[in-house]
Amino acid sequence: IVSSVIKSDILNKIGYKNGIVYGLIISALGTLLFYPAAEMKSFPLLLSALFIVGLGFSLQQTATQPFMIALGPPETGSHRINLGGAVNNLGGTIGPVIISFAIFGSIAADAAKNATIESVKLPYLILGALFVLLAIFFKVSKLPRITNDEEVEIGTGVLKYPQLVLGMIAIFMYVGVEVTIQSNLGELLKNVADAVKNLNPLGLPVMNDAEIAPFISLYWGGLMIGRWVGAITVFNPSKGLKKWLLILVPYVALGLILLVNYGAYSLNEILIFSSCVAVQIIGFFLAKDKPVATLKIFSALGVLAMLIGLFGSGNLALFAFLSGGLFCSIMWPCIFSLSIAGLGKYTSQGSAFLIMMILGGAIIPPIQGKLADIVSIQSSYWVAVSCFLYLIFYAYRTKKVLHEQGISYED
């Protein structure tokens, strides 16, 4: 809307670096609202604060993705995005533990029972201060200020690029499947299919929230594992060292997940998930750092995992669903770099359109939930299968589209 009013692409005008800075400042303003929200005990003000924080995040995301791609050759842009995702997921793995200590004083399952709204004031003030410090760091850093002064048609002109339109649907499906697998997993594990034996649809004992939490952590940890591995190429290791890193890094990341959730998993569960990690490692060796090949292989593995979960039972089915995190992990940077390839002056607009399609994470899980009401919670995972199938189609189609434009992403 702002770009339309000033008749200029605002992100092109201010540059990606400033886009990140302004995004951090907007998020900082949002966190400051948590204090009056807690004082007034106002739920609408609390939601407004969250909304403003989200606005800042959206601007950061819109600027950061093309910025990382612009920092080097476009064909290796997905690796740089992976590095950012690797750091992001590290925070996602240890963040809940830190926040639980900060707000509740403990990470115990019942720690929140004695907490009040007052508990959030100090942590969010600290978070706001960190956002401001990070904004200052970016502003004074020597990172390049990448701008584009070319005239750009504001609005839907960017949609003339088929790779972007295909990519928008791909981001919608990718974020949707990434979120829906774990969003409905809790219901699957809590659901009572056999009241006499107290078993869920997978044939496992029905679990409560505290028992489910470590498995959800394992799912998101799988995303971290894949992004750590995807970032290896950025450091340009020798060919021999890279082979060893492809094997060792995933298990180092897994070790961190196990440490954060110490004592939560049985030896058998650890071995099963370690086998899933081994499958992911094989996928990386086959893909050879090529975005199109990576999407084909990991989308196919996602389909296979969901089918095993749909038709299997017990831990085999449970860990098949959990392995979805491992196979989703590497997709975002591949889709993003392929979707904005060749957009030139429209890159920032294309990036904004792609970020908007994160909406898939808010729409696909409820669709799966509605399907679960009609059929069953386990059968509803056909939704996840369909998302992965589109991503396979996207990989094949986008390679052809880019080739027709003289852009090579050979696999």
Secondary structure, DSSP 8 states (H G I E B T S, - for coil): -HHHHHTS-HHHHH-HHHHHHHHHHHHHHHHHTHHHHHHHT-HHHHHHHHHHHHHHHHHHHHHHHHHHHHTS-GGGHHHHHHHHHHHHHHHHHHHHHHHHHHHHSS-STTGGGG--GGGGHHHHHHHHHHHHHHHHHHHHS--------S----SSGGGG-HHHHHHHHHHHHHHHHHHHHHHTHHHHHH--SBTTTTB-TTSSB---HHHHHHHHHHHHHHHHHHHHHHTGGGG---HHHHHHHHHHHHHHHHHHHHHHTTT-S-HHHHHHHHHHHHHHHHHHHHHTT-HHHHHHHHHHHHHHHHHHHHH--HHHHHHHHHTHHHHHTTHHHHHHHHHSTT-GGGHHHHHHHHHHGGGHHHHHHHHHHHHHHHS-TTGGGHHHHHHHHHHHHHHHHHHHHHHHTT-----
